[in-house]
């Protein structure tokens, strides 16, 4: 099934396939397994349900590769609305937000990085007013340096800002050493973008071994590791490393995607672990869905059956 990863990721960049799926009504039933809705009300409702089960949440308003300043501002407005709603519902202590810098205009020519920084600062201010935090998502390797530079700038005024590192990149061990300092929040994930061999591991076992190398650095450091994985082996390794370094529950956390291994999410929470569920929402679900299928190609069977059933 790992042979399907690259073709699925290629489809994630296909406008023709995306447009065809958007026009297929049954697609919504499949999407809802991973994206619970398109509106702020949907996001807040799900956050409340997860919080009631003892889980924490990070909410991502879907959108990336913005090349329009107006869309950048629309994304900021969406996060302001979301953060206000979380505060109003008393959920800010359980829910933070995740932000992609390309959704804020990072890829715009000339002034893109500056615009993304200023827009991220606006979201960070809104999050602080609401009583919660922001984590800056990591995207393809082409924007890794720019993303980490913006995270560094954000932490001057908002030191609580979280960063994300992807273990499949060859550079990530070094980045972990740089970020494993006091008050640093780092989400470690395997990585979900198609990357060339010269910048990233592509074999699943190599990616898992790289994940463990990075995890050892973060668990031994003074920061707050956020262990983003569904892999049972890596969950057990993370628990063992936490114990080895004398970390109590609450000095690190596990993170999993909405719709994937929900029983394991609750099992870990019942064991006393902090578990945060990554909940995406919004109309721009296509690229996100295809990357989830690439991570777990067995999900493609369900997806294909749902499409065939409409014919």
C-alpha positions as CSV (number, residue, x, y, z in Angstrom):
1,X,0.0,0.0,0.0
2,X,3.0,2.3,0.5
3,X,3.3,2.4,-3.3
4,X,0.1,4.4,-3.5
5,X,1.4,7.3,-1.4
6,X,3.0,9.2,-4.3
7,X,0.1,8.8,-6.8
8,X,-2.3,10.0,-4.1
9,X,-0.2,13.0,-3.2
10,X,0.0,13.8,-6.9
11,X,-3.8,13.8,-7.0
12,X,-3.8,16.3,-4.1
13,X,-2.4,18.8,-6.6
14,X,-4.9,18.1,-9.4
15,X,-7.5,20.8,-9.9
16,X,-9.4,18.5,-12.3
17,X,-9.8,15.7,-9.7
18,X,-10.6,18.2,-7.0
19,X,-13.3,19.9,-9.1
20,X,-14.8,16.5,-9.9
21,X,-15.0,15.4,-6.3
22,X,-16.5,18.7,-5.2
23,X,-19.3,18.1,-7.5
24,X,-20.0,14.6,-6.1
25,X,-22.5,14.8,-3.3
26,X,-21.5,11.6,-1.6
27,X,-18.0,12.9,-1.1
28,X,-19.3,14.8,1.9
29,X,-20.0,11.6,3.7
30,X,-16.4,10.5,3.3
31,X,-15.0,13.9,4.1
32,X,-16.9,14.1,7.4
33,X,-14.8,11.3,8.7
34,X,-11.9,13.7,8.7
35,X,-13.4,17.2,8.4
36,X,-16.4,17.6,10.7
37,X,-17.8,20.7,9.0
38,X,-17.2,24.0,7.1
39,X,-18.4,26.6,9.6
40,X,-17.2,28.1,12.9
41,X,-20.3,26.6,14.6
42,X,-19.2,23.1,13.3
43,X,-15.7,23.6,14.7
44,X,-16.9,24.8,18.1
45,X,-19.5,22.0,18.4
46,X,-16.9,19.3,17.8
47,X,-14.4,21.0,20.1
48,X,-17.1,20.9,22.8
49,X,-17.8,17.2,22.2
50,X,-14.1,16.3,22.4
51,X,-13.6,18.4,25.5
52,X,-16.5,16.6,27.1
53,X,-14.6,13.3,26.5
54,X,-11.5,14.6,28.3
55,X,-9.6,15.5,25.1
56,X,-7.9,18.7,24.1
57,X,-8.2,20.2,20.6
58,X,-6.3,22.2,18.0
59,X,-8.5,23.7,15.3
60,X,-7.3,24.4,11.7
61,X,-9.2,26.6,9.4
62,X,-8.4,24.9,6.1
63,X,-6.7,26.8,3.4
64,X,-3.2,27.1,2.0
65,X,-1.2,28.5,-1.0
66,X,-3.1,31.8,-0.8
67,X,-2.0,34.2,-3.6
68,X,-4.6,36.8,-2.8
69,X,-4.3,39.5,-0.1
70,X,-8.0,39.6,0.4
71,X,-8.1,35.8,1.0
72,X,-5.3,36.3,3.6
73,X,-7.5,38.8,5.5
74,X,-10.5,36.4,5.2
75,X,-8.4,33.7,6.9
76,X,-7.5,36.1,9.7
77,X,-11.2,37.0,10.1
78,X,-12.1,33.3,10.3
79,X,-9.6,32.8,13.1
80,X,-10.9,35.8,15.0
81,X,-14.4,34.5,14.7
82,X,-13.3,31.1,15.9
83,X,-11.3,32.3,18.8
84,X,-14.1,34.6,20.0
85,X,-16.5,31.7,19.8
86,X,-14.2,29.4,21.8
87,X,-13.9,32.0,24.5
88,X,-17.6,32.6,24.6
89,X,-18.3,28.9,25.0
90,X,-15.7,28.5,27.7
91,X,-13.5,26.2,25.6
92,X,-10.3,28.2,25.3
93,X,-8.6,26.2,28.1
94,X,-9.2,23.0,26.0
95,X,-8.8,24.3,22.4
96,X,-6.0,26.1,20.6
97,X,-5.6,26.9,16.9
98,X,-3.3,25.7,14.2
99,X,-2.3,28.1,11.4
100,X,-0.7,27.5,8.0
101,X,1.4,30.5,6.9
102,X,0.7,29.9,3.2
103,X,-3.0,30.5,4.1
104,X,-1.9,34.0,5.3
105,X,0.0,34.9,2.2
106,X,3.5,33.5,2.7
107,X,3.8,32.5,-1.0
108,X,2.9,35.9,-2.3
109,X,5.7,37.5,-4.3
110,X,7.9,40.1,-2.7
111,X,6.1,40.9,0.6
112,X,4.6,37.4,1.3
113,X,6.8,36.6,4.4
114,X,6.2,40.0,6.0
115,X,2.4,39.8,5.3
116,X,2.3,36.3,6.8
117,X,4.2,37.4,9.9
118,X,1.9,40.4,10.5
119,X,-1.2,38.3,9.9
120,X,0.1,35.6,12.3
121,X,0.7,38.3,14.9
122,X,-2.9,39.4,14.6
123,X,-4.1,35.8,15.2
124,X,-1.7,35.4,18.1
125,X,-3.0,38.5,19.8
126,X,-6.6,37.3,19.3
127,X,-5.6,33.9,20.8
128,X,-4.0,35.5,23.8
129,X,-7.1,37.6,24.4
130,X,-9.2,34.5,24.2
131,X,-7.0,32.7,26.7
132,X,-5.4,30.2,24.4
133,X,-2.4,29.6,22.1
134,X,-1.4,29.2,18.4
135,X,0.7,26.5,16.7
136,X,2.2,27.3,13.3
137,X,1.8,24.3,11.0
138,X,4.7,23.1,8.9
139,X,4.2,22.7,5.2
140,X,6.4,21.6,2.3
141,X,10.2,21.8,2.6
142,X,10.2,24.8,0.3
143,X,8.9,27.0,3.1
144,X,10.6,25.3,6.1
145,X,13.2,28.1,6.6
146,X,10.6,30.9,6.2
147,X,8.2,29.2,8.6
148,X,10.8,28.7,11.3
149,X,12.0,32.3,10.9
150,X,8.5,33.6,11.4
151,X,8.0,31.3,14.4
152,X,11.2,32.8,15.9
153,X,9.8,36.3,15.3
154,X,6.4,35.5,16.7
155,X,8.0,34.1,19.9
156,X,9.5,37.5,20.7
157,X,6.1,38.8,21.7
158,X,4.2,35.5,21.9
159,X,6.7,32.9,23.4
160,X,3.8,30.4,23.8
161,X,3.6,30.0,20.0
162,X,4.0,26.3,19.0
163,X,6.2,25.1,16.1
164,X,5.9,21.9,14.0
165,X,8.7,19.7,12.8
166,X,8.5,16.8,10.3
167,X,10.7,13.8,11.0
168,X,11.0,12.7,7.4
169,X,13.1,15.8,6.5
170,X,16.8,15.1,6.8
171,X,17.3,18.5,8.5
172,X,14.9,17.9,11.4
173,X,17.3,16.4,13.9
174,X,19.2,19.6,13.8
175,X,16.0,21.7,14.1
176,X,15.0,19.7,17.1
177,X,18.2,20.5,18.9
178,X,17.6,24.2,18.1
179,X,14.0,24.2,19.4
180,X,14.3,21.8,22.4
181,X,14.7,24.7,24.9
182,X,12.6,25.9,27.8
183,X,9.1,27.2,27.1
184,X,9.3,25.9,23.5
185,X,6.3,23.9,22.3
186,X,7.1,21.5,19.4
187,X,4.8,19.2,17.6
188,X,6.7,16.4,16.0
189,X,4.9,14.6,13.1
190,X,6.2,12.3,10.4
191,X,5.3,14.6,7.4
192,X,2.5,14.4,4.8
193,X,3.9,16.2,1.7
194,X,5.5,14.7,-1.3
195,X,9.2,15.5,-0.9
196,X,12.3,14.6,-3.0
197,X,14.8,12.0,-1.8
198,X,17.5,14.6,-1.3
199,X,15.6,16.4,1.4
200,X,13.5,13.7,3.0
201,X,13.4,10.1,3.9
202,X,10.8,8.2,1.8
203,X,10.9,4.7,3.3
204,X,8.4,4.3,6.1
205,X,10.8,2.6,8.4
206,X,13.5,5.3,7.8
207,X,10.9,7.9,8.6
208,X,9.9,6.1,11.9
209,X,13.6,5.7,12.9
210,X,14.1,9.4,12.2
211,X,11.0,10.2,14.3
212,X,12.5,8.3,17.3
213,X,15.8,10.2,16.9
214,X,14.0,13.5,17.0
215,X,11.7,12.4,19.8
216,X,14.7,11.5,22.0
217,X,16.1,15.0,21.6
218,X,12.7,16.7,22.4
219,X,12.0,14.5,25.4
220,X,15.5,15.1,26.8
221,X,15.2,18.9,26.3
222,X,13.5,21.6,28.4
223,X,10.6,22.2,26.1
224,X,7.1,20.8,25.8
225,X,7.0,17.9,23.2
226,X,3.8,17.3,21.3
227,X,3.9,13.8,20.0
228,X,1.8,13.7,16.8
229,X,1.5,10.1,15.7
230,X,-1.0,7.3,15.4
231,X,1.7,4.6,15.2
232,X,1.4,2.3,18.2
233,X,5.1,1.6,18.3
234,X,5.9,5.3,18.5
235,X,3.3,5.9,21.1
236,X,4.9,3.3,23.4
237,X,8.4,4.6,22.7
238,X,7.3,8.1,23.5
239,X,5.8,6.9,26.8
240,X,9.0,5.1,27.7
241,X,11.2,8.1,26.8
242,X,8.9,10.4,28.9
243,X,9.4,8.0,31.9
244,X,13.1,7.8,31.3
245,X,13.4,11.5,31.5
246,X,11.1,11.9,34.5
247,X,8.4,13.7,32.6
248,X,5.0,13.7,34.3
249,X,1.8,13.8,32.3
250,X,1.2,17.4,31.4
251,X,4.8,18.1,30.5
252,X,4.2,16.6,27.1
253,X,1.2,15.5,25.1
254,X,0.0,13.2,22.4
255,X,-1.7,14.5,19.3
256,X,-3.8,12.7,16.7
257,X,-6.0,13.6,13.8
258,X,-9.8,13.9,14.0
259,X,-11.3,10.6,12.8
260,X,-8.3,8.5,13.1
261,X,-8.0,6.0,16.0
262,X,-10.6,7.8,18.2
263,X,-10.6,4.8,20.7
264,X,-6.9,5.1,21.2
265,X,-7.3,8.8,21.8
266,X,-9.7,8.1,24.6
267,X,-7.7,5.2,26.0
268,X,-4.6,7.5,26.4
269,X,-6.7,10.2,27.9
270,X,-8.2,7.8,30.4
271,X,-4.7,6.7,31.3
272,X,-4.0,10.2,32.4
273,X,-2.2,11.4,29.3
274,X,-2.9,14.8,27.7
275,X,-4.3,14.1,24.2
276,X,-5.0,16.8,21.7
277,X,-7.1,16.1,18.6
278,X,-6.3,18.0,15.4
279,X,-9.6,19.2,13.9
280,X,-9.6,20.8,10.5
281,X,-12.7,22.6,9.2
282,X,-13.7,24.7,6.3
283,X,-14.6,24.4,2.6
284,X,-11.1,23.9,1.4
285,X,-10.9,20.3,2.5
286,X,-9.5,18.6,-0.7
287,X,-5.8,18.9,-0.2
288,X,-6.1,17.9,3.4
289,X,-8.2,14.8,2.6
290,X,-5.8,13.6,-0.1
291,X,-2.8,13.9,2.3
292,X,-4.7,11.8,4.9
293,X,-5.4,9.2,2.3
294,X,-1.7,9.1,1.4
295,X,-0.8,8.6,5.0
296,X,-3.3,5.7,5.3
297,X,-3.9,4.3,1.8
298,X,-6.2,1.6,3.2
299,X,-8.7,4.5,3.6
300,X,-8.8,4.7,-0.2
301,X,-11.0,1.6,-0.3
302,X,-13.7,3.3,1.7
303,X,-13.4,6.4,-0.4
304,X,-13.6,4.6,-3.7
305,X,-16.6,2.5,-2.6
306,X,-18.5,5.7,-1.6
307,X,-18.0,7.1,-5.1
308,X,-18.9,3.9,-6.9
309,X,-22.1,3.7,-4.9
310,X,-23.5,6.8,-6.6
311,X,-23.3,5.4,-10.1
